Amino acid sequence: MGKNLIERIVINHETMAGKPVIKGTRIPVELIVRMLAQGVPEEDILKEYPRLTSEDIQAARAYAADIKISSTAALPPSKK
């Protein structure tokens, strides 16, 4: 994930129980990713959460992809 995107995601154990959120908000990355997965258009997310920007949504997507890649890389090889 690019440096500019990384800076948009913060983890603070005193905010949202330590879940990753968009910097300057209490909006969890997980919420954004779930909305996207359910097919909610980016424009609708931005209307519902006016403090978000398109870059914030891009950062949430990239963060989720990084988590998925790193957790998959840690799995042992499958046995055939």
Biopython code that builds the backbone (N, CA, C, O; Angstrom):
import numpy as np
from Bio.PDB.StructureBuilder import StructureBuilder

atoms = [
    (1, "MET", "N", (0.860, -1.170, 0.000)),
    (1, "MET", "CA", (0.000, 0.000, 0.000)),
    (1, "MET", "C", (0.901, 1.225, 0.000)),
    (1, "MET", "O", (1.895, 1.264, 0.724)),
    (2, "GLY", "N", (0.558, 2.231, -0.811)),
    (2, "GLY", "CA", (1.354, 3.443, -0.901)),
    (2, "GLY", "C", (1.381, 4.226, 0.397)),
    (2, "GLY", "O", (0.459, 4.137, 1.208)),
    (3, "LYS", "N", (2.445, 4.995, 0.589)),
    (3, "LYS", "CA", (2.617, 5.742, 1.834)),
    (3, "LYS", "C", (1.447, 6.678, 2.101)),
    (3, "LYS", "O", (0.980, 6.762, 3.237)),
    (4, "ASN", "N", (0.964, 7.379, 1.091)),
    (4, "ASN", "CA", (-0.152, 8.299, 1.299)),
    (4, "ASN", "C", (-1.394, 7.564, 1.778)),
    (4, "ASN", "O", (-2.144, 8.075, 2.610)),
    (5, "LEU", "N", (-1.610, 6.361, 1.250)),
    (5, "LEU", "CA", (-2.772, 5.585, 1.679)),
    (5, "LEU", "C", (-2.587, 5.076, 3.102)),
    (5, "LEU", "O", (-3.528, 5.098, 3.896)),
    (6, "ILE", "N", (-1.389, 4.620, 3.429)),
    (6, "ILE", "CA", (-1.114, 4.119, 4.776)),
    (6, "ILE", "C", (-1.420, 5.195, 5.816)),
    (6, "ILE", "O", (-1.949, 4.892, 6.886)),
    (7, "GLU", "N", (-1.095, 6.425, 5.512)),
    (7, "GLU", "CA", (-1.294, 7.516, 6.465)),
    (7, "GLU", "C", (-2.769, 7.800, 6.728)),
    (7, "GLU", "O", (-3.096, 8.480, 7.701)),
    (8, "ARG", "N", (-3.656, 7.301, 5.891)),
    (8, "ARG", "CA", (-5.095, 7.522, 6.071)),
    (8, "ARG", "C", (-5.721, 6.531, 7.052)),
    (8, "ARG", "O", (-6.842, 6.744, 7.513)),
    (9, "ILE", "N", (-5.010, 5.456, 7.373)),
    (9, "ILE", "CA", (-5.520, 4.423, 8.269)),
    (9, "ILE", "C", (-4.758, 4.504, 9.590)),
    (9, "ILE", "O", (-3.527, 4.524, 9.601)),
    (10, "VAL", "N", (-5.497, 4.550, 10.706)),
    (10, "VAL", "CA", (-4.855, 4.602, 12.020)),
    (10, "VAL", "C", (-5.461, 3.542, 12.933)),
    (10, "VAL", "O", (-6.619, 3.148, 12.789)),
    (11, "ILE", "N", (-4.640, 3.101, 13.873)),
    (11, "ILE", "CA", (-5.096, 2.167, 14.899)),
    (11, "ILE", "C", (-4.737, 2.779, 16.243)),
    (11, "ILE", "O", (-3.570, 3.046, 16.531)),
    (12, "ASN", "N", (-5.761, 2.996, 17.059)),
    (12, "ASN", "CA", (-5.584, 3.559, 18.392)),
    (12, "ASN", "C", (-6.441, 2.712, 19.323)),
    (12, "ASN", "O", (-7.654, 2.620, 19.136)),
    (13, "HIS", "N", (-5.830, 2.103, 20.307)),
    (13, "HIS", "CA", (-6.564, 1.194, 21.186)),
    (13, "HIS", "C", (-7.635, 1.904, 22.004)),
    (13, "HIS", "O", (-8.468, 1.243, 22.624)),
    (14, "GLU", "N", (-7.630, 3.221, 22.019)),
    (14, "GLU", "CA", (-8.663, 3.985, 22.717)),
    (14, "GLU", "C", (-9.798, 4.403, 21.787)),
    (14, "GLU", "O", (-10.776, 5.001, 22.236)),
    (15, "THR", "N", (-9.678, 4.100, 20.513)),
    (15, "THR", "CA", (-10.707, 4.447, 19.530)),
    (15, "THR", "C", (-11.216, 3.171, 18.880)),
    (15, "THR", "O", (-10.437, 2.418, 18.296)),
    (16, "MET", "N", (-12.488, 2.928, 18.973)),
    (16, "MET", "CA", (-13.133, 1.772, 18.328)),
    (16, "MET", "C", (-12.434, 0.462, 18.699)),
    (16, "MET", "O", (-12.264, -0.424, 17.861)),
    (17, "ALA", "N", (-12.034, 0.355, 19.964)),
    (17, "ALA", "CA", (-11.417, -0.871, 20.500)),
    (17, "ALA", "C", (-10.193, -1.321, 19.697)),
    (17, "ALA", "O", (-9.911, -2.515, 19.599)),
    (18, "GLY", "N", (-9.481, -0.363, 19.131)),
    (18, "GLY", "CA", (-8.253, -0.690, 18.412)),
    (18, "GLY", "C", (-8.439, -1.150, 16.987)),
    (18, "GLY", "O", (-7.487, -1.600, 16.348)),
    (19, "LYS", "N", (-9.669, -1.044, 16.473)),
    (19, "LYS", "CA", (-9.890, -1.416, 15.072)),
    (19, "LYS", "C", (-9.301, -0.342, 14.164)),
    (19, "LYS", "O", (-9.293, 0.833, 14.531)),
    (20, "PRO", "N", (-8.811, -0.720, 12.989)),
    (20, "PRO", "CA", (-8.320, 0.282, 12.035)),
    (20, "PRO", "C", (-9.472, 1.186, 11.597)),
    (20, "PRO", "O", (-10.546, 0.713, 11.227)),
    (21, "VAL", "N", (-9.227, 2.488, 11.647)),
    (21, "VAL", "CA", (-10.227, 3.474, 11.240)),
    (21, "VAL", "C", (-9.596, 4.467, 10.277)),
    (21, "VAL", "O", (-8.374, 4.560, 10.159)),
    (22, "ILE", "N", (-10.459, 5.205, 9.594)),
    (22, "ILE", "CA", (-9.980, 6.289, 8.743)),
    (22, "ILE", "C", (-9.539, 7.433, 9.655)),
    (22, "ILE", "O", (-10.287, 7.847, 10.540)),
    (23, "LYS", "N", (-8.347, 7.934, 9.442)),
    (23, "LYS", "CA", (-7.766, 8.986, 10.272)),
    (23, "LYS", "C", (-8.723, 10.165, 10.409)),
    (23, "LYS", "O", (-9.308, 10.626, 9.429)),
    (24, "GLY", "N", (-8.874, 10.643, 11.644)),
    (24, "GLY", "CA", (-9.727, 11.794, 11.912)),
    (24, "GLY", "C", (-11.201, 11.451, 12.034)),
    (24, "GLY", "O", (-12.042, 12.341, 12.166)),
    (25, "THR", "N", (-11.519, 10.150, 11.991)),
    (25, "THR", "CA", (-12.909, 9.705, 12.116)),
    (25, "THR", "C", (-12.962, 8.515, 13.063)),
    (25, "THR", "O", (-11.939, 8.035, 13.551)),
    (26, "ARG", "N", (-14.169, 8.060, 13.307)),
    (26, "ARG", "CA", (-14.381, 6.809, 14.035)),
    (26, "ARG", "C", (-14.980, 5.774, 13.079)),
    (26, "ARG", "O", (-15.654, 4.838, 13.509)),
    (27, "ILE", "N", (-14.730, 5.949, 11.797)),
    (27, "ILE", "CA", (-15.287, 5.066, 10.774)),
    (27, "ILE", "C", (-14.311, 3.910, 10.544)),
    (27, "ILE", "O", (-13.212, 4.113, 10.027)),
    (28, "PRO", "N", (-14.721, 2.690, 10.934)),
    (28, "PRO", "CA", (-13.830, 1.541, 10.772)),
    (28, "PRO", "C", (-13.622, 1.163, 9.307)),
    (28, "PRO", "O", (-14.541, 1.238, 8.491)),
    (29, "VAL", "N", (-12.413, 0.763, 9.001)),
    (29, "VAL", "CA", (-12.085, 0.260, 7.667)),
    (29, "VAL", "C", (-13.009, -0.908, 7.334)),
    (29, "VAL", "O", (-13.485, -1.027, 6.205)),
    (30, "GLU", "N", (-13.256, -1.758, 8.306)),
    (30, "GLU", "CA", (-14.108, -2.934, 8.099)),
    (30, "GLU", "C", (-15.496, -2.537, 7.596)),
    (30, "GLU", "O", (-16.046, -3.206, 6.721)),
    (31, "LEU", "N", (-16.063, -1.471, 8.128)),
    (31, "LEU", "CA", (-17.389, -1.016, 7.694)),
    (31, "LEU", "C", (-17.379, -0.648, 6.215)),
    (31, "LEU", "O", (-18.275, -1.031, 5.462)),
    (32, "ILE", "N", (-16.367, 0.089, 5.813)),
    (32, "ILE", "CA", (-16.267, 0.509, 4.411)),
    (32, "ILE", "C", (-16.114, -0.707, 3.503)),
    (32, "ILE", "O", (-16.782, -0.811, 2.474)),
    (33, "VAL", "N", (-15.235, -1.619, 3.887)),
    (33, "VAL", "CA", (-14.987, -2.807, 3.068)),
    (33, "VAL", "C", (-16.246, -3.665, 2.973)),
    (33, "VAL", "O", (-16.560, -4.187, 1.903)),
    (34, "ARG", "N", (-16.960, -3.814, 4.070)),
    (34, "ARG", "CA", (-18.203, -4.604, 4.047)),
    (34, "ARG", "C", (-19.252, -3.955, 3.142)),
    (34, "ARG", "O", (-19.949, -4.646, 2.398)),
    (35, "MET", "N", (-19.360, -2.639, 3.206)),
    (35, "MET", "CA", (-20.322, -1.947, 2.346)),
    (35, "MET", "C", (-19.973, -2.170, 0.877)),
    (35, "MET", "O", (-20.851, -2.448, 0.060)),
    (36, "LEU", "N", (-18.698, -2.049, 0.549)),
    (36, "LEU", "CA", (-18.264, -2.281, -0.831)),
    (36, "LEU", "C", (-18.556, -3.719, -1.256)),
    (36, "LEU", "O", (-19.003, -3.960, -2.378)),
    (37, "ALA", "N", (-18.303, -4.668, -0.362)),
    (37, "ALA", "CA", (-18.537, -6.081, -0.672)),
    (37, "ALA", "C", (-20.019, -6.370, -0.895)),
    (37, "ALA", "O", (-20.376, -7.281, -1.641)),
    (38, "GLN", "N", (-20.878, -5.589, -0.243)),
    (38, "GLN", "CA", (-22.325, -5.755, -0.408)),
    (38, "GLN", "C", (-22.841, -5.049, -1.650)),
    (38, "GLN", "O", (-24.033, -5.096, -1.955)),
    (39, "GLY", "N", (-21.938, -4.399, -2.362)),
    (39, "GLY", "CA", (-22.328, -3.749, -3.607)),
    (39, "GLY", "C", (-22.770, -2.305, -3.469)),
    (39, "GLY", "O", (-23.315, -1.732, -4.413)),
    (40, "VAL", "N", (-22.543, -1.706, -2.304)),
    (40, "VAL", "CA", (-22.900, -0.301, -2.120)),
    (40, "VAL", "C", (-21.932, 0.537, -2.951)),
    (40, "VAL", "O", (-20.718, 0.426, -2.782)),
    (41, "PRO", "N", (-22.455, 1.375, -3.848)),
    (41, "PRO", "CA", (-21.565, 2.205, -4.670)),
    (41, "PRO", "C", (-20.773, 3.206, -3.817)),
    (41, "PRO", "O", (-21.255, 3.696, -2.795)),
    (42, "GLU", "N", (-19.566, 3.490, -4.262)),
    (42, "GLU", "CA", (-18.712, 4.449, -3.553)),
    (42, "GLU", "C", (-19.437, 5.769, -3.332)),
    (42, "GLU", "O", (-19.318, 6.367, -2.263)),
    (43, "GLU", "N", (-20.183, 6.227, -4.324)),
    (43, "GLU", "CA", (-20.891, 7.509, -4.205)),
    (43, "GLU", "C", (-21.871, 7.485, -3.036)),
    (43, "GLU", "O", (-22.023, 8.483, -2.333)),
    (44, "ASP", "N", (-22.539, 6.344, -2.825)),
    (44, "ASP", "CA", (-23.490, 6.226, -1.718)),
    (44, "ASP", "C", (-22.775, 6.240, -0.370)),
    (44, "ASP", "O", (-23.269, 6.823, 0.595)),
    (45, "ILE", "N", (-21.622, 5.603, -0.309)),
    (45, "ILE", "CA", (-20.837, 5.612, 0.930)),
    (45, "ILE", "C", (-20.412, 7.040, 1.251)),
    (45, "ILE", "O", (-20.484, 7.472, 2.401)),
    (46, "LEU", "N", (-19.971, 7.766, 0.235)),
    (46, "LEU", "CA", (-19.536, 9.151, 0.444)),
    (46, "LEU", "C", (-20.697, 10.039, 0.884)),
    (46, "LEU", "O", (-20.500, 10.967, 1.669)),
    (47, "LYS", "N", (-21.897, 9.769, 0.392)),
    (47, "LYS", "CA", (-23.070, 10.541, 0.822)),
    (47, "LYS", "C", (-23.428, 10.221, 2.269)),
    (47, "LYS", "O", (-23.771, 11.113, 3.044)),
    (48, "GLU", "N", (-23.346, 8.942, 2.625)),
    (48, "GLU", "CA", (-23.700, 8.520, 3.983)),
    (48, "GLU", "C", (-22.658, 8.973, 5.007)),
    (48, "GLU", "O", (-22.989, 9.247, 6.161)),
    (49, "TYR", "N", (-21.418, 9.047, 4.582)),
    (49, "TYR", "CA", (-20.312, 9.455, 5.456)),
    (49, "TYR", "C", (-19.567, 10.614, 4.798)),
    (49, "TYR", "O", (-18.511, 10.410, 4.198)),
    (50, "PRO", "N", (-20.108, 11.828, 4.904)),
    (50, "PRO", "CA", (-19.541, 12.971, 4.170)),
    (50, "PRO", "C", (-18.111, 13.351, 4.570)),
    (50, "PRO", "O", (-17.449, 14.090, 3.842)),
    (51, "ARG", "N", (-17.632, 12.863, 5.701)),
    (51, "ARG", "CA", (-16.242, 13.158, 6.084)),
    (51, "ARG", "C", (-15.253, 12.314, 5.294)),
    (51, "ARG", "O", (-14.061, 12.620, 5.262)),
    (52, "LEU", "N", (-15.741, 11.249, 4.653)),
    (52, "LEU", "CA", (-14.864, 10.394, 3.847)),
    (52, "LEU", "C", (-14.593, 11.016, 2.488)),
    (52, "LEU", "O", (-15.377, 11.815, 1.976)),
    (53, "THR", "N", (-13.465, 10.628, 1.922)),
    (53, "THR", "CA", (-13.116, 11.018, 0.558)),
    (53, "THR", "C", (-12.920, 9.747, -0.268)),
    (53, "THR", "O", (-12.843, 8.646, 0.277)),
    (54, "SER", "N", (-12.843, 9.911, -1.559)),
    (54, "SER", "CA", (-12.555, 8.762, -2.429)),
    (54, "SER", "C", (-11.222, 8.127, -2.056)),
    (54, "SER", "O", (-11.069, 6.908, -2.128)),
    (55, "GLU", "N", (-10.262, 8.949, -1.660)),
    (55, "GLU", "CA", (-8.950, 8.432, -1.265)),
    (55, "GLU", "C", (-9.063, 7.581, -0.002)),
    (55, "GLU", "O", (-8.343, 6.593, 0.141)),
    (56, "ASP", "N", (-9.962, 7.956, 0.920)),
    (56, "ASP", "CA", (-10.172, 7.150, 2.125)),
    (56, "ASP", "C", (-10.704, 5.769, 1.758)),
    (56, "ASP", "O", (-10.273, 4.761, 2.318)),
    (57, "ILE", "N", (-11.636, 5.730, 0.821)),
    (57, "ILE", "CA", (-12.200, 4.451, 0.390)),
    (57, "ILE", "C", (-11.129, 3.620, -0.310)),
    (57, "ILE", "O", (-11.052, 2.408, -0.112)),
    (58, "GLN", "N", (-10.315, 4.262, -1.117)),
    (58, "GLN", "CA", (-9.205, 3.564, -1.778)),
    (58, "GLN", "C", (-8.238, 3.008, -0.727)),
    (58, "GLN", "O", (-7.744, 1.889, -0.866)),
    (59, "ALA", "N", (-7.972, 3.786, 0.315)),
    (59, "ALA", "CA", (-7.078, 3.328, 1.383)),
    (59, "ALA", "C", (-7.672, 2.125, 2.108)),
    (59, "ALA", "O", (-6.947, 1.189, 2.447)),
    (60, "ALA", "N", (-8.979, 2.138, 2.350)),
    (60, "ALA", "CA", (-9.638, 1.006, 3.012)),
    (60, "ALA", "C", (-9.521, -0.254, 2.160)),
    (60, "ALA", "O", (-9.241, -1.338, 2.673)),
    (61, "ARG", "N", (-9.737, -0.103, 0.861)),
    (61, "ARG", "CA", (-9.594, -1.251, -0.053)),
    (61, "ARG", "C", (-8.166, -1.793, -0.022)),
    (61, "ARG", "O", (-7.952, -3.000, 0.087)),
    (62, "ALA", "N", (-7.206, -0.900, -0.117)),
    (62, "ALA", "CA", (-5.798, -1.310, -0.135)),
    (62, "ALA", "C", (-5.404, -1.965, 1.185)),
    (62, "ALA", "O", (-4.679, -2.960, 1.193)),
    (63, "TYR", "N", (-5.872, -1.416, 2.290)),
    (63, "TYR", "CA", (-5.569, -1.977, 3.605)),
    (63, "TYR", "C", (-6.125, -3.397, 3.706)),
    (63, "TYR", "O", (-5.435, -4.313, 4.153)),
    (64, "ALA", "N", (-7.374, -3.569, 3.287)),
    (64, "ALA", "CA", (-7.996, -4.894, 3.332)),
    (64, "ALA", "C", (-7.239, -5.881, 2.444)),
    (64, "ALA", "O", (-7.050, -7.037, 2.823)),
    (65, "ALA", "N", (-6.810, -5.439, 1.282)),
    (65, "ALA", "CA", (-6.050, -6.308, 0.381)),
    (65, "ALA", "C", (-4.717, -6.695, 1.013)),
    (65, "ALA", "O", (-4.299, -7.849, 0.920)),
    (66, "ASP", "N", (-4.049, -5.745, 1.652)),
    (66, "ASP", "CA", (-2.776, -6.045, 2.316)),
    (66, "ASP", "C", (-2.968, -7.062, 3.434)),
    (66, "ASP", "O", (-2.157, -7.974, 3.589)),
    (67, "ILE", "N", (-4.034, -6.911, 4.210)),
    (67, "ILE", "CA", (-4.317, -7.850, 5.296)),
    (67, "ILE", "C", (-4.574, -9.241, 4.724)),
    (67, "ILE", "O", (-4.069, -10.236, 5.243)),
    (68, "LYS", "N", (-5.351, -9.302, 3.669)),
    (68, "LYS", "CA", (-5.671, -10.589, 3.029)),
    (68, "LYS", "C", (-4.401, -11.260, 2.507)),
    (68, "LYS", "O", (-4.198, -12.458, 2.705)),
    (69, "ILE", "N", (-3.566, -10.493, 1.851)),
    (69, "ILE", "CA", (-2.325, -11.044, 1.293)),
    (69, "ILE", "C", (-1.407, -11.534, 2.408)),
    (69, "ILE", "O", (-0.853, -12.629, 2.317)),
    (70, "SER", "N", (-1.243, -10.734, 3.454)),
    (70, "SER", "CA", (-0.322, -11.129, 4.522)),
    (70, "SER", "C", (-0.861, -12.319, 5.305)),
    (70, "SER", "O", (-0.077, -13.158, 5.748)),
    (71, "SER", "N", (-2.181, -12.418, 5.488)),
    (71, "SER", "CA", (-2.719, -13.572, 6.214)),
    (71, "SER", "C", (-2.656, -14.830, 5.358)),
    (71, "SER", "O", (-2.461, -15.925, 5.885)),
    (72, "THR", "N", (-2.816, -14.691, 4.059)),
    (72, "THR", "CA", (-2.713, -15.838, 3.160)),
    (72, "THR", "C", (-1.270, -16.327, 3.090)),
    (72, "THR", "O", (-1.023, -17.532, 3.035)),
    (73, "ALA", "N", (-0.330, -15.408, 3.093)),
    (73, "ALA", "CA", (1.084, -15.774, 3.019)),
    (73, "ALA", "C", (1.517, -16.550, 4.258)),
    (73, "ALA", "O", (2.461, -17.338, 4.193)),
    (74, "ALA", "N", (0.840, -16.337, 5.384)),
    (74, "ALA", "CA", (1.212, -17.009, 6.625)),
    (74, "ALA", "C", (0.633, -18.417, 6.732)),
    (74, "ALA", "O", (1.008, -19.167, 7.632)),
    (75, "LEU", "N", (-0.264, -18.782, 5.838)),
    (75, "LEU", "CA", (-0.872, -20.106, 5.887)),
    (75, "LEU", "C", (0.113, -21.171, 5.416)),
    (75, "LEU", "O", (0.913, -20.932, 4.511)),
    (76, "PRO", "N", (0.048, -22.350, 6.036)),
    (76, "PRO", "CA", (0.915, -23.436, 5.561)),
    (76, "PRO", "C", (0.429, -23.924, 4.201)),
    (76, "PRO", "O", (-0.746, -23.759, 3.874)),
    (77, "PRO", "N", (1.310, -24.519, 3.405)),
    (77, "PRO", "CA", (0.896, -25.024, 2.093)),
    (77, "PRO", "C", (-0.173, -26.102, 2.252)),
    (77, "PRO", "O", (-0.138, -26.888, 3.199)),
    (78, "SER", "N", (-1.109, -26.129, 1.329)),
    (78, "SER", "CA", (-2.167, -27.143, 1.398)),
    (78, "SER", "C", (-1.615, -28.490, 0.961)),
    (78, "SER", "O", (-0.725, -28.572, 0.115)),
    (79, "LYS", "N", (-2.159, -29.539, 1.551)),
    (79, "LYS", "CA", (-1.742, -30.901, 1.193)),
    (79, "LYS", "C", (-2.710, -31.433, 0.163)),
    (79, "LYS", "O", (-3.924, -31.299, 0.312)),
    (80, "LYS", "N", (-2.177, -32.035, -0.878)),
    (80, "LYS", "CA", (-3.032, -32.574, -1.941)),
    (80, "LYS", "C", (-3.112, -34.060, -1.854)),
    (80, "LYS", "O", (-3.788, -34.691, -2.668)),
]
sb = StructureBuilder()
sb.init_structure("model")
sb.init_model(0)
sb.init_chain("A")
sb.init_seg("    ")
for serial, (resi, resn, name, xyz) in enumerate(atoms, 1):
    if name == "N":
        sb.init_residue(resn, " ", resi, " ")
    sb.init_atom(name, np.array(xyz, "f"), 0.0, 1.0, " ", f" {name:<3s}", serial, name[0])
structure = sb.get_structure()
